[in-house]
């Protein structure tokens, strides 16, 4: 059988884009928040709504296909000044994993489900908080300068470096790499999850772009 074309498949790293896929369960709460906060952070730091070649998407392992995100999730994004319009939920499919250069999941169970789909996903799939922990340990001076080699090459190098560190930097507790599901919870809990996601994303976006957040 011929392997389907896409990211993670040998010989297909010649694209000028880098796809980040955020995964949760229903694709109506956590992963939409993470997707849109990532896009917002890229736009703010780079002054480029297209993210310098970084494409950010999301899907759910039990995705509510065609559904809008939860109203409380929209409110969280509005708090951050991020765009929540036009979102449509998706069920996670093989093609999403195949095309992704980096998959960031809400929980370890989601990570396991993505990896179980195959497509050489193991080395490019992390929980969001796991990836944050690994990224913090990577010296940015060892990554390609995006001004010289481009954002895409820097992003690919970052994923390789993070994968090499996995197994050396373990989580301090079993729950440290989890983002809890706010589905059905009040807006206060949604906002706490939004803050948690935003905090985890900050060093990731800095490492991807080489640009720190404006304080």
MONOR-V851689 format. One record per backbone hydrogen bond with DSSP energy under -0.5 kcal/mol. NH is the residue of the N-H (numbers start at 0). CO is the residue of the C=O. E is the energy in kcal/mol with one decimal. If there is no record, write none. Layout:
nh:NH co:CO e:E
nh:NH co:CO e:E
//
This chain:
nh:8 co:5 e:-1.3
nh:11 co:8 e:-1.6
nh:17 co:52 e:-2.5
nh:19 co:54 e:-3.5
nh:20 co:18 e:-0.5
nh:20 co:101 e:-3.0
nh:21 co:19 e:-0.5
nh:21 co:56 e:-2.4
nh:22 co:103 e:-2.3
nh:23 co:58 e:-1.5
nh:32 co:28 e:-2.0
nh:33 co:29 e:-2.7
nh:34 co:30 e:-2.8
nh:35 co:31 e:-2.6
nh:36 co:32 e:-2.4
nh:37 co:33 e:-2.1
nh:38 co:34 e:-2.3
nh:39 co:35 e:-2.2
nh:40 co:36 e:-2.5
nh:41 co:37 e:-2.4
nh:42 co:38 e:-2.4
nh:43 co:39 e:-2.6
nh:44 co:40 e:-2.4
nh:45 co:41 e:-2.4
nh:46 co:42 e:-1.8
nh:47 co:41 e:-0.5
nh:50 co:47 e:-2.0
nh:52 co:49 e:-0.8
nh:53 co:50 e:-1.4
nh:54 co:17 e:-2.7
nh:54 co:52 e:-0.6
nh:56 co:19 e:-2.9
nh:58 co:21 e:-2.0
nh:59 co:89 e:-2.2
nh:60 co:23 e:-2.5
nh:61 co:24 e:-2.7
nh:62 co:59 e:-1.8
nh:63 co:25 e:-2.7
nh:64 co:62 e:-1.6
nh:65 co:88 e:-3.1
nh:66 co:63 e:-2.4
nh:69 co:27 e:-2.9
nh:73 co:69 e:-2.0
nh:74 co:70 e:-2.0
nh:75 co:71 e:-1.9
nh:76 co:72 e:-2.2
nh:77 co:73 e:-2.3
nh:78 co:74 e:-1.8
nh:79 co:75 e:-1.1
nh:80 co:76 e:-0.5
nh:80 co:77 e:-1.1
nh:81 co:76 e:-2.6
nh:86 co:83 e:-0.9
nh:88 co:66 e:-3.4
nh:91 co:59 e:-3.2
nh:95 co:92 e:-0.8
nh:96 co:92 e:-1.4
nh:97 co:93 e:-2.7
nh:98 co:94 e:-1.9
nh:99 co:95 e:-1.0
nh:100 co:18 e:-2.3
nh:101 co:18 e:-1.8
nh:102 co:123 e:-3.3
nh:103 co:20 e:-2.6
nh:103 co:101 e:-0.5
nh:104 co:102 e:-0.5
nh:104 co:125 e:-2.5
nh:105 co:22 e:-2.1
nh:110 co:106 e:-1.9
nh:111 co:107 e:-2.5
nh:112 co:108 e:-2.1
nh:113 co:109 e:-2.4
nh:114 co:110 e:-2.6
nh:115 co:111 e:-2.1
nh:116 co:112 e:-0.6
nh:116 co:113 e:-1.3
nh:117 co:114 e:-1.7
nh:120 co:117 e:-1.1
nh:123 co:120 e:-1.4
nh:124 co:121 e:-0.8
nh:125 co:102 e:-2.6
nh:127 co:104 e:-2.9
nh:130 co:126 e:-2.7
nh:131 co:127 e:-2.2
nh:132 co:128 e:-2.2
nh:133 co:129 e:-2.3
nh:134 co:130 e:-2.9
nh:135 co:131 e:-2.1
nh:136 co:132 e:-0.6
nh:136 co:133 e:-1.0
nh:137 co:134 e:-1.6
nh:139 co:137 e:-0.6
nh:141 co:138 e:-2.2
nh:142 co:139 e:-1.5
nh:145 co:143 e:-0.6
nh:147 co:144 e:-1.5
nh:148 co:144 e:-3.0
nh:149 co:144 e:-0.6
nh:149 co:145 e:-0.9
nh:153 co:149 e:-1.5
nh:154 co:150 e:-2.5
nh:155 co:151 e:-2.3
nh:156 co:152 e:-2.1
nh:157 co:153 e:-2.2
nh:158 co:154 e:-2.0
nh:159 co:155 e:-2.0
nh:160 co:156 e:-2.3
nh:161 co:157 e:-2.4
nh:162 co:158 e:-2.4
nh:163 co:159 e:-1.8
nh:164 co:160 e:-1.1
nh:165 co:161 e:-1.1
nh:167 co:164 e:-2.5
nh:168 co:164 e:-1.2
nh:169 co:167 e:-0.8
nh:175 co:172 e:-0.9
nh:177 co:174 e:-1.8
nh:178 co:105 e:-1.8
nh:179 co:177 e:-0.5
nh:181 co:179 e:-0.5
nh:184 co:181 e:-3.1
nh:188 co:185 e:-0.8
nh:189 co:185 e:-1.8
nh:190 co:186 e:-2.6
nh:191 co:187 e:-1.6
nh:192 co:188 e:-2.2
nh:193 co:189 e:-2.6
nh:194 co:190 e:-2.4
nh:195 co:191 e:-1.9
nh:196 co:192 e:-2.7
nh:197 co:193 e:-2.7
nh:198 co:194 e:-2.4
nh:199 co:195 e:-1.9
nh:200 co:196 e:-2.3
nh:201 co:197 e:-1.6
nh:202 co:198 e:-0.7
nh:203 co:199 e:-0.7
nh:204 co:200 e:-2.9
nh:205 co:201 e:-2.1
nh:206 co:202 e:-2.3
nh:207 co:203 e:-2.4
nh:208 co:204 e:-2.3
nh:209 co:205 e:-2.9
//
